[in-house]
Structures are given as C-alpha cells and as structure tokens.
C-alpha cells in the first residue's frame, strides 16, 4: 500500500518581484486529530451547511471497491473516490474543524470512479441556475460528474455531464474540472486539467440555466521546466492541475497549478477579460520531498500530483494555498546486509541505465512511456520492437532483484492536510 499525504500549503505572506513567500506548513487537525486520508487529495473551502462558517471539504482516492465497472487494462480495479466534510466549529478567521462526515448524494456516499492518479476533486457551483449550488468533479476515466444541489448539504446522485453533441464530456483521463467564465460572457465554462494530455477549455454555448458545453479544446499553455528526478534530466511537462484565480490582483484570472513532481507554479494572464493569454510558468514553491518518507518521520511537503485551491484562509487580505498531493512512505522490516545493499544498488543502476537507453532512442515523453511501460509499439519496425523487448526483458530481471528487497519495506497509506499560517 502506498503512503499518500494530503498536503495543504497556506499563507503566502507577500508578493515581491514575482516571488511569493510562504510560511512553513503545519499539519491541520479536525476534532483534535490530524486529518488523514488515503491519497490523491483535493480540497475546497465552502459553507456547506449554510451557517456562515467556511467548512473544509476534502476529496480523496478512496479504498472502497466499485462494483460493476470493468477493470482498467493497466491499473485494474476501480474504487469509489469519495469526499469528506469537516464542519467549521471555530470562526472564519480561526477555523476549527469537527468530526469527519462523508459527503452524501441521494442518501449514499458520493463518489467518482478512480483507479489511478487522482481522486474526487470537489468544486461547488450553481451549474443549472436554480439558485442552489451543485458539485462537480472529474474522474480517472475523464468524465465530469455532476451532483445536483437540493439544499444546504443535500445533493442528488451523480450524473455525467454531456457536451453539446450529446456525448459524455471527456477531454482526457485523470480529469479535474474548474468552473470559470473563461470568455467573460456571463456564463460558466469548464477548465479541464489532465495529468498527461494538457489543459482544455469547454466553452458554455448555452446559458447559466441551460449549459451546453463544447468538446474540450486544448489550451496552448507553455510547458514548465523542471528536472525529472528518476533520470536526472531536464524536461518540459504539462501541469497536473490548473486552478483559475486572480493571483496578482490585476483583475484577470491567472492559473495557479500543481505538477506531477510536487511543484507549485503559476501562469500570469497577459491577455484580456475576453481572451486569456498565459506567459511562461513561474515557480511558487519547489518540492524537496522526493514523494516519499520513512513511516513515522516528519511530513516533508510536497509529494506529487498536486491539487491546489487558493483562498484567503485567515482573512488577512492575502491569498493562501491549500494543496493536496500524492505521497508515499515506508517502514523497514529489517536492515539490509552490505552484500544485499550492493546487489540492490546495482539492480537499481541497471534499471536506470536501461531506461536512459530507451529514452535516448525515443526522446518524446509519450512514446518513451509507451515503449517502456505500456508495451505499445505503434509505427515501429519489427527490428525496433525486438530491440525494445530485449531491453524491457533486462529491465524486468533488474526489477525482480529490487522487488525481493522491497518486500522488506512495509508501505503505508495516509493523507494529511498541511497549513502554512502567516
């Protein structure tokens, strides 16, 4: 089992020459207990019971099997990605959260189908114009799920949003949907993020009471520069999640983003209210965690696949960031003997060198992933395929060596919430 942290980074203290300064994060608690969930967490701040206090809403990967859905060919069985409610029993300036309650829809736990890489990502918006807020969330297959609001904290069972052509609205797998009036025409559009395929916009060609969404159109968002740690090489990648917010206070929405590697970046909107244009990504926060940690050790933000939510958490006039992530940790069953350490190290080096060899042969990231991990060889010659399969067989042998030592490490699953107070 993977150990996965919910991380919430809050409290940027100043904006100075494009650089935000964050206070150190601390673990958030509810009912005097550290908030802890399964994985791939995502947050919203929303007054769900209409008592004037802003509550904490936390989506997660989940661990309840989803029956009746065909297994994914790569990642296997689906689970119910669920959502948790923590009612604010303090104040809006100094929130204190109560016991964990599951978000219900139609009297049963609300969920979206998940099998990898993402969780329930709750966003609240009145999508049908009846004056009552609804919930939307992306999913692993990519469809956008809609939970109609029936009153404070009351929601109907999910429906899949359709596009204007009557098809399921699905821009890409591992989707996150953010409501935003993208073209400033007075109705709600959907900004859709994905892990691998980029960011899409689905324009509402209907109205706020009768939305008609176009199929997702790819936004030409500049890729961000980073170092891919496993291969120690510079790369340009898509962000995992984009969150629209006016980050610098100029009246235009920008994009605050989480990445696969655990970094936080933002794209300044240099366009107009009618037509957004985004500059190169600037770094807000750089992850130094490496995605994992020893069980029982300190929580070191951030992990990967970050989900972000910008909000003035302590009402001091400055935007803070809540951040959910994927994080794993291990507990060593016994220490390795020196000869085992050497064998394991050699196997890991062999694995890395073989992956680098494949990367040199196929520098395109998507094609590299296909040949290295998914046995997809479209467009390749028989000679190339034989060579790739030989390399992959060597990788498998190296993995068998590392696997026997990894069995001595027990894996734990967690999801925490971190706060960066000002």
Secondary structure, DSSP 4 states (H G I P E B T S, - for coil): -----------EEEEETTEEEEPPPEE-EETTEE---SSS-EEEEE-TTSSSSPEEEEE----EE-TTSPPBTTTB--EEEEEEEEEE-S-SSS--EEEEEE-EETTEE-EEEESSS-----EEE--SSSSS-EEEE--SSSPPEEE-EEETTEEPPPEE-BBTTSSB--SSSS-EEEEE-TTSSSS-EEEEE-SSS-EEEE-B-S-SSS--BPPPEE--PPPEEEEETTTTEEEEE--SEEEEE-SSSSSS-EEEEE-TTS-EEEE-B-S-SSS--B---EEEE---STTEEETTS---S--EEEEEEEE-TTSSSS-EEEEEEE-EEEEESSPPPHHHHHHHHHHHHHHHHHHHHHHHH--SHHHHHHHHHS---TT--HHHHHHHHHHHHHHHHHHHHHHHHHTTEEEE-----EE---
